[in-house]
Amino acid sequence: MQTRITELFGIEHPIVLPGMSWISTPELVAAVCNAGGLGILASGPLSQQQTRDAIATIRSLTDKPFGIGITLMMPGAKQNAKIALELQVPVINFSLGKGDWLVEGAKQYGGKVIATVVTEKHALAAQKSGVDALLVTGHEAAAHGGEVTSLCLVPNIVDIVDIPVIAAGGFADSRGLVAALALGADAVAMGSRFATSLESSVHQNVKNAVIEKRVADTIYSKNFDGLYARVMKTPAAQKATKKPMNFLIATIKSFKAAKMVDMPLWKLLVGLIAQFDKIKMLSLFGAATEKLEAATIDGDLENGVQFIGQSQGVIHEVKSVQTIINDVVSGAETRIQSLANKQV
Ligand SMILES: Cc1cc2nc3c(=O)[nH]c(=O)nc-3n(C[C@H](O)[C@H](O)[C@H](O)COP(=O)(O)O)c2cc1C
């Protein structure tokens, strides 16, 4: 199936693995690329050395194009982005910040840039900055989807930009791909679906919970990490999202999280002071790391909190990446054909 996105990135299928901390690892990225999609490495929890190593590992596992996700607001993100430019990563996907300099840097070596957006305003600004494509994340999405549902947000943004759009948030099977194409998108990004694949490093407890949970079993709240985010509905998540964490506790916990990416305390403090207007949000964001790790890595859904999308309600099986992609693509082709033949 060819679209503007498959042509732009030189991939076989209009399917993207988005960046997901601890999940979009080199192995999962390479599995998606080798199956014909575009895998995007999550660089959020990686130190500079780990970012270099992860890029090298992907290159050892696949010769296909791949991407790297950069959450610009996070401490350490700019340094990781500079490494991605230096190592000429084919696709840079940035979010939560201004990426003009990334566009400039990637253009030097023929790299492509995707901006993740959740509003019209940011979509227009990103297009103006010269990005090659947008990843538009609707309300249904795991983690930081927008206020507006994919059903309305995707066509709304498609109408106001000229560049191709990857639809994210609620897409997990062949029906989702057909729907996204019908809305004017050129590809889908599937987070919850690939997180629940055989190759995903998410703890088995989380995979089992995704299969069991229903479409309404998520919570969308600003109280977890300071930004509106969607998580799996569990007693721990209900407790964690009831009210925002105390600022002082959040700051201490965010220092612990910074250690994870080998960031010296002085650098973190300079970063926090430089973004003083966002200091509370950054602290809460960092503080959430502990609970996310507990769920995603340790499988502790009693105390941890798991990002997940509403699409968990249509995920009924743990399948390999290759099977997921085959099923989505062949199912979509059949559906498109049967829709074309339908008598109205
Ligand atoms: C388990 C999980 C972890 C995620 N972690 C991150 C993350 O660390 N950073 C980020 O920007 N998005 C993260 N996301 C969101 C995805 O990048 C993507 O926007 C979302 O999954 C799309 O919606 P879907 O889950 O309905 O496919 C995560 C998603 C999942 C399912």
The ligand as an ORCA input file, in Angstrom:
! r2SCAN-3c Opt
* xyz 0 1
  C       2.869      1.914     26.918
  C       3.038      3.233     26.230
  C       4.086      4.094     26.573
  C       4.224      5.329     25.944
  N       5.268      6.141     26.274
  C       5.424      7.321     25.627
  C       6.541      8.156     25.904
  O       7.382      7.814     26.711
  N       6.654      9.337     25.247
  C       5.698      9.735     24.330
  O       5.836     10.830     23.760
  N       4.643      8.967     24.049
  C       4.487      7.770     24.658
  N       3.435      6.970     24.347
  C       2.442      7.443     23.356
  C       2.722      6.977     21.941
  O       3.888      7.606     21.461
  C       1.543      7.296     20.988
  O       1.324      8.681     20.918
  C       0.247      6.618     21.403
  O       0.497      5.318     21.872
  C      -0.731      6.547     20.237
  O      -1.974      6.090     20.648
  P      -2.411      4.539     20.723
  O      -1.842      4.009     21.981
  O      -3.891      4.594     20.711
  O      -1.856      3.847     19.518
  C       3.288      5.723     24.960
  C       2.280      4.830     24.591
  C       2.146      3.593     25.213
  C       1.043      2.648     24.785
*
